[in-house]
Amino acid sequence: MSTTLERDTAARTGTVWNIDPAHTDVGFAVKHLMISTVRGRFAEVTGTIRLDGDDLTRASVEAEIAAASIDTRQEQRDTHLRSADFFEVERYPTIAFRSTRIEPLAGNRYRITGDLTIRDVTREVVLEGTDEGRGKDPWGGDRLAFSATTMIDRRDFGLTWNQALETGGVLVSTDIKITIDVQAVKAS
């Protein structure tokens, strides 16, 4: 396990990879009416991955998401999600993640611990990530890809709006499944 000092040294001496927003997807899934799943995504993602050689436990990740870029394929719902009931995008325009620790699991899988900030509330989250590989693009650039998943309780970030159902339960689940597919380009 790497220390903060080791990660900071890697950030200064390692390679920087810029997240490619055109080939990156941050999605989420939440139960609706306690019976079906609504899926959505955030269209605007930026950030960097810093590597110190091939030792991913010494890597770091920083990413920002434009909260207003939420897309559930239903404009009325998206407008509600941008409102003060949920993300309050006028006041809190970004969602941010900053890794604090990366630990190896089996094979090409890793446990990525970091700070997730939504609506100015920061909580530690743990993602299970997979190193999907590296390669050259047709234009000579170096690329790498990672995927990750986690589950959060939206109430931990001040996202508490809900409605009780006459049949019992609530309109929107508190558990949110997050899936991330990132492709990054090595900075020149």
Contacts in CASP RR format, 6 or more apart in sequence:
PFRMAT RR
TARGET T0000
AUTHOR 0000-0000-0000
METHOD contacts of the structure
MODEL  1
MSTTLERDTAARTGTVWNIDPAHTDVGFAVKHLMISTVRGRFAEVTGTIR
LDGDDLTRASVEAEIAAASIDTRQEQRDTHLRSADFFEVERYPTIAFRST
RIEPLAGNRYRITGDLTIRDVTREVVLEGTDEGRGKDPWGGDRLAFSATT
MIDRRDFGLTWNQALETGGVLVSTDIKITIDVQAVKAS
1 57 0 8 1.000
1 101 0 8 1.000
1 103 0 8 1.000
2 10 0 8 1.000
2 57 0 8 1.000
2 58 0 8 1.000
2 101 0 8 1.000
2 102 0 8 1.000
4 100 0 8 1.000
6 52 0 8 1.000
6 58 0 8 1.000
7 58 0 8 1.000
7 59 0 8 1.000
7 60 0 8 1.000
9 52 0 8 1.000
10 50 0 8 1.000
10 51 0 8 1.000
10 52 0 8 1.000
10 58 0 8 1.000
10 59 0 8 1.000
10 60 0 8 1.000
11 50 0 8 1.000
11 60 0 8 1.000
13 52 0 8 1.000
14 50 0 8 1.000
14 51 0 8 1.000
14 52 0 8 1.000
14 53 0 8 1.000
15 50 0 8 1.000
15 51 0 8 1.000
15 53 0 8 1.000
15 186 0 8 1.000
15 187 0 8 1.000
16 48 0 8 1.000
16 49 0 8 1.000
16 50 0 8 1.000
16 186 0 8 1.000
16 187 0 8 1.000
17 48 0 8 1.000
17 49 0 8 1.000
17 50 0 8 1.000
17 51 0 8 1.000
17 144 0 8 1.000
17 184 0 8 1.000
17 185 0 8 1.000
17 186 0 8 1.000
17 187 0 8 1.000
18 46 0 8 1.000
18 47 0 8 1.000
18 48 0 8 1.000
18 184 0 8 1.000
18 185 0 8 1.000
18 187 0 8 1.000
19 45 0 8 1.000
19 46 0 8 1.000
19 47 0 8 1.000
19 48 0 8 1.000
19 49 0 8 1.000
19 63 0 8 1.000
19 182 0 8 1.000
19 183 0 8 1.000
19 184 0 8 1.000
20 143 0 8 1.000
20 183 0 8 1.000
20 184 0 8 1.000
20 185 0 8 1.000
21 44 0 8 1.000
21 45 0 8 1.000
21 46 0 8 1.000
23 183 0 8 1.000
24 45 0 8 1.000
24 180 0 8 1.000
24 181 0 8 1.000
24 182 0 8 1.000
24 183 0 8 1.000
24 184 0 8 1.000
25 41 0 8 1.000
25 179 0 8 1.000
25 180 0 8 1.000
25 181 0 8 1.000
26 41 0 8 1.000
26 42 0 8 1.000
26 45 0 8 1.000
26 65 0 8 1.000
26 178 0 8 1.000
26 179 0 8 1.000
26 180 0 8 1.000
27 39 0 8 1.000
27 40 0 8 1.000
27 41 0 8 1.000
27 42 0 8 1.000
27 178 0 8 1.000
27 179 0 8 1.000
27 180 0 8 1.000
28 39 0 8 1.000
28 40 0 8 1.000
28 41 0 8 1.000
28 176 0 8 1.000
28 177 0 8 1.000
28 178 0 8 1.000
28 179 0 8 1.000
29 37 0 8 1.000
29 38 0 8 1.000
29 39 0 8 1.000
29 40 0 8 1.000
29 176 0 8 1.000
29 177 0 8 1.000
29 179 0 8 1.000
30 37 0 8 1.000
30 38 0 8 1.000
30 154 0 8 1.000
30 172 0 8 1.000
30 173 0 8 1.000
30 175 0 8 1.000
30 176 0 8 1.000
30 177 0 8 1.000
31 37 0 8 1.000
31 38 0 8 1.000
31 172 0 8 1.000
31 173 0 8 1.000
31 175 0 8 1.000
32 38 0 8 1.000
32 171 0 8 1.000
32 172 0 8 1.000
32 173 0 8 1.000
33 165 0 8 1.000
33 171 0 8 1.000
34 165 0 8 1.000
34 168 0 8 1.000
34 169 0 8 1.000
34 170 0 8 1.000
34 173 0 8 1.000
38 72 0 8 1.000
38 77 0 8 1.000
39 72 0 8 1.000
40 70 0 8 1.000
40 71 0 8 1.000
40 72 0 8 1.000
40 73 0 8 1.000
41 70 0 8 1.000
41 71 0 8 1.000
42 65 0 8 1.000
42 66 0 8 1.000
42 67 0 8 1.000
42 69 0 8 1.000
42 70 0 8 1.000
42 71 0 8 1.000
42 95 0 8 1.000
43 66 0 8 1.000
43 69 0 8 1.000
43 71 0 8 1.000
44 65 0 8 1.000
44 66 0 8 1.000
44 68 0 8 1.000
44 69 0 8 1.000
45 63 0 8 1.000
45 64 0 8 1.000
45 65 0 8 1.000
45 66 0 8 1.000
46 63 0 8 1.000
46 64 0 8 1.000
47 61 0 8 1.000
47 62 0 8 1.000
47 63 0 8 1.000
47 64 0 8 1.000
48 61 0 8 1.000
48 62 0 8 1.000
48 184 0 8 1.000
48 187 0 8 1.000
49 59 0 8 1.000
49 60 0 8 1.000
49 61 0 8 1.000
49 144 0 8 1.000
49 146 0 8 1.000
49 182 0 8 1.000
49 184 0 8 1.000
50 59 0 8 1.000
50 60 0 8 1.000
50 61 0 8 1.000
51 58 0 8 1.000
51 59 0 8 1.000
52 58 0 8 1.000
52 59 0 8 1.000
56 102 0 8 1.000
56 104 0 8 1.000
56 110 0 8 1.000
56 131 0 8 1.000
57 102 0 8 1.000
57 103 0 8 1.000
57 104 0 8 1.000
57 110 0 8 1.000
58 102 0 8 1.000
59 99 0 8 1.000
59 102 0 8 1.000
60 98 0 8 1.000
60 99 0 8 1.000
60 102 0 8 1.000
61 97 0 8 1.000
61 98 0 8 1.000
61 99 0 8 1.000
61 112 0 8 1.000
62 96 0 8 1.000
62 97 0 8 1.000
62 98 0 8 1.000
62 99 0 8 1.000
63 96 0 8 1.000
63 97 0 8 1.000
63 182 0 8 1.000
64 94 0 8 1.000
64 95 0 8 1.000
64 96 0 8 1.000
65 94 0 8 1.000
65 95 0 8 1.000
65 96 0 8 1.000
66 93 0 8 1.000
66 94 0 8 1.000
67 82 0 8 1.000
67 87 0 8 1.000
67 89 0 8 1.000
67 92 0 8 1.000
67 93 0 8 1.000
67 94 0 8 1.000
67 95 0 8 1.000
67 118 0 8 1.000
68 82 0 8 1.000
68 87 0 8 1.000
68 89 0 8 1.000
68 93 0 8 1.000
70 78 0 8 1.000
70 81 0 8 1.000
70 82 0 8 1.000
70 87 0 8 1.000
71 78 0 8 1.000
72 78 0 8 1.000
72 81 0 8 1.000
80 86 0 8 1.000
81 87 0 8 1.000
82 88 0 8 1.000
82 89 0 8 1.000
84 91 0 8 1.000
85 161 0 8 1.000
86 159 0 8 1.000
86 161 0 8 1.000
87 95 0 8 1.000
87 118 0 8 1.000
87 119 0 8 1.000
87 159 0 8 1.000
88 119 0 8 1.000
91 119 0 8 1.000
92 118 0 8 1.000
92 119 0 8 1.000
92 120 0 8 1.000
94 117 0 8 1.000
95 116 0 8 1.000
95 117 0 8 1.000
95 118 0 8 1.000
96 115 0 8 1.000
96 116 0 8 1.000
96 117 0 8 1.000
97 114 0 8 1.000
97 115 0 8 1.000
97 116 0 8 1.000
97 117 0 8 1.000
97 125 0 8 1.000
98 114 0 8 1.000
98 115 0 8 1.000
99 112 0 8 1.000
99 113 0 8 1.000
99 114 0 8 1.000
100 113 0 8 1.000
100 114 0 8 1.000
100 115 0 8 1.000
100 124 0 8 1.000
101 112 0 8 1.000
101 113 0 8 1.000
101 114 0 8 1.000
102 110 0 8 1.000
102 111 0 8 1.000
102 112 0 8 1.000
102 113 0 8 1.000
103 110 0 8 1.000
103 111 0 8 1.000
103 113 0 8 1.000
104 110 0 8 1.000
104 111 0 8 1.000
105 111 0 8 1.000
105 128 0 8 1.000
108 130 0 8 1.000
108 131 0 8 1.000
108 132 0 8 1.000
108 133 0 8 1.000
109 128 0 8 1.000
109 129 0 8 1.000
109 130 0 8 1.000
109 131 0 8 1.000
110 128 0 8 1.000
110 129 0 8 1.000
110 130 0 8 1.000
110 131 0 8 1.000
111 126 0 8 1.000
111 127 0 8 1.000
111 128 0 8 1.000
111 129 0 8 1.000
112 126 0 8 1.000
112 127 0 8 1.000
112 128 0 8 1.000
112 129 0 8 1.000
112 148 0 8 1.000
113 124 0 8 1.000
113 125 0 8 1.000
113 126 0 8 1.000
113 127 0 8 1.000
114 124 0 8 1.000
114 125 0 8 1.000
114 126 0 8 1.000
114 127 0 8 1.000
115 122 0 8 1.000
115 123 0 8 1.000
115 124 0 8 1.000
115 125 0 8 1.000
116 122 0 8 1.000
116 123 0 8 1.000
116 124 0 8 1.000
116 125 0 8 1.000
116 152 0 8 1.000
116 157 0 8 1.000
118 157 0 8 1.000
118 158 0 8 1.000
118 159 0 8 1.000
119 157 0 8 1.000
119 158 0 8 1.000
119 159 0 8 1.000
121 156 0 8 1.000
121 157 0 8 1.000
121 158 0 8 1.000
123 152 0 8 1.000
123 156 0 8 1.000
123 157 0 8 1.000
125 150 0 8 1.000
125 152 0 8 1.000
126 150 0 8 1.000
127 148 0 8 1.000
127 149 0 8 1.000
127 150 0 8 1.000
127 178 0 8 1.000
127 180 0 8 1.000
128 148 0 8 1.000
128 149 0 8 1.000
128 150 0 8 1.000
129 146 0 8 1.000
129 147 0 8 1.000
129 148 0 8 1.000
129 149 0 8 1.000
130 146 0 8 1.000
130 147 0 8 1.000
130 148 0 8 1.000
131 144 0 8 1.000
131 146 0 8 1.000
132 144 0 8 1.000
132 145 0 8 1.000
132 146 0 8 1.000
132 147 0 8 1.000
133 144 0 8 1.000
133 145 0 8 1.000
134 142 0 8 1.000
134 143 0 8 1.000
134 144 0 8 1.000
134 145 0 8 1.000
135 142 0 8 1.000
135 143 0 8 1.000
135 144 0 8 1.000
136 142 0 8 1.000
136 143 0 8 1.000
137 143 0 8 1.000
137 185 0 8 1.000
141 185 0 8 1.000
141 186 0 8 1.000
142 185 0 8 1.000
142 186 0 8 1.000
143 183 0 8 1.000
143 184 0 8 1.000
143 185 0 8 1.000
143 186 0 8 1.000
144 183 0 8 1.000
144 184 0 8 1.000
144 186 0 8 1.000
145 181 0 8 1.000
145 182 0 8 1.000
145 183 0 8 1.000
145 184 0 8 1.000
146 180 0 8 1.000
146 181 0 8 1.000
146 182 0 8 1.000
146 184 0 8 1.000
147 179 0 8 1.000
147 180 0 8 1.000
147 181 0 8 1.000
147 182 0 8 1.000
148 179 0 8 1.000
148 180 0 8 1.000
148 182 0 8 1.000
149 177 0 8 1.000
149 178 0 8 1.000
149 179 0 8 1.000
149 180 0 8 1.000
150 177 0 8 1.000
150 178 0 8 1.000
151 175 0 8 1.000
151 176 0 8 1.000
151 177 0 8 1.000
151 178 0 8 1.000
152 175 0 8 1.000
152 176 0 8 1.000
152 178 0 8 1.000
153 174 0 8 1.000
153 175 0 8 1.000
153 176 0 8 1.000
154 160 0 8 1.000
154 174 0 8 1.000
154 175 0 8 1.000
154 176 0 8 1.000
155 174 0 8 1.000
161 172 0 8 1.000
162 170 0 8 1.000
162 171 0 8 1.000
162 172 0 8 1.000
162 174 0 8 1.000
163 170 0 8 1.000
163 171 0 8 1.000
163 172 0 8 1.000
164 170 0 8 1.000
164 171 0 8 1.000
165 171 0 8 1.000
END
